[in-house]
Amino acid sequence: MSDSSGRFFEGLLVGGIMGFLFGMLSAPKSGADLRRQLADGSEDLYKTASDSIGDIKKKGGAAINDVQQRSGDVIKKASEGLAGTKETISNKIQELAGQSTQVLVDDVESMTSG
C-alpha cells in the first residue's frame, strides 16, 4: 500500500470516528441511552475495523506470495538463459582454442618441412 493511500484511509478512519462521536454527543438523549449507544457503536466500529484489517492482511499476504512467485520465475528464467549463454561461450572458446592449436601445428609442420 502506498503512503498516500495509507494516509487517505487513516484520515477516513479518524474522520469517521470523529463524526460518529460528534453525532452521539450532540444528540439529545439521556446519559444511560447515550452510554449504551456509544458502547454498541464502539463494538460495531471495533468489529468493522478488525474485519478490515483481516482483509488487508489476507490481500497483502496474497500479493506478497504473488510477487515472490513471479520473482522466482524471473530468476529461474534468467538463470536458465545465463546457463545457455555460458555453455555457448564455453563451446566457442574451445572451438577457438582448437583452431589456434591447429594453426600452431600447421606452422610447426611448415617450418620443419620447408
LINMO-V872653 format. One record per pair of residues at least 4 apart in sequence whose ideal C-beta (glycine too) atoms are under 8 Angstrom apart, sorted by the first residue. I is the first residue (numbers start at 1). J is the second residue. D is the distance in Angstrom with one decimal. If there is no record, write none. Layout:
{{I J D} {I J D}}
//
This chain:
{{1 5 5.5} {1 6 5.2} {1 56 7.8} {1 60 7.6} {2 6 6.8} {3 7 6.3} {4 8 6.4} {5 9 6.6} {6 10 6.3} {7 11 6.3} {8 12 6.2} {9 13 6.2} {10 14 6.3} {11 15 5.9} {12 16 6.2} {13 17 6.5} {13 49 7.4} {14 18 6.3} {15 19 6.1} {16 20 6.2} {17 21 6.3} {17 45 7.0} {18 22 6.1} {19 23 6.2} {20 24 6.3} {20 41 6.1} {20 45 7.1} {21 25 6.1} {22 26 6.0} {23 27 6.4} {24 34 6.5} {24 37 6.2} {24 38 5.6} {24 41 6.7} {25 34 7.8} {27 34 7.3} {29 33 4.3} {29 34 4.6} {29 37 7.0} {30 34 6.7} {31 35 6.2} {32 36 6.3} {33 37 6.2} {34 38 6.2} {35 39 6.3} {36 40 6.3} {37 41 6.0} {38 42 6.1} {39 43 6.5} {40 44 6.4} {41 45 6.1} {42 46 6.2} {43 47 6.3} {44 48 6.2} {45 49 6.2} {46 50 6.2} {47 51 6.3} {48 52 6.3} {49 53 6.2} {50 54 6.3} {51 55 6.4} {52 56 6.3} {53 57 6.3} {54 58 6.5} {55 59 6.2} {56 60 5.9} {57 61 6.1} {58 62 6.4} {59 63 6.2} {60 64 6.3} {61 65 6.4} {62 66 6.3} {63 67 6.4} {64 68 6.3} {65 69 6.3} {66 70 6.3} {67 71 6.1} {68 72 6.3} {69 73 6.5} {70 74 6.4} {71 75 6.2} {72 76 6.3} {73 77 6.4} {74 78 6.2} {75 79 6.2} {76 80 6.4} {77 81 6.3} {78 82 6.1} {79 83 6.3} {80 84 6.6} {81 85 6.3} {82 86 6.1} {83 87 6.4} {84 88 6.4} {85 89 6.3} {86 90 6.2} {87 91 6.4} {88 92 6.4} {89 93 6.3} {90 94 6.4} {91 95 6.2} {92 96 6.3} {93 97 6.2} {94 98 6.4} {95 99 6.5} {96 100 6.3} {97 101 6.4} {98 102 6.4} {99 103 6.4} {100 104 6.5} {101 105 6.4} {102 106 6.2} {103 107 6.3} {104 108 6.3} {105 109 6.2} {106 110 6.2} {107 111 6.3} {108 112 6.3} {109 113 5.9} {110 114 5.8}}
//
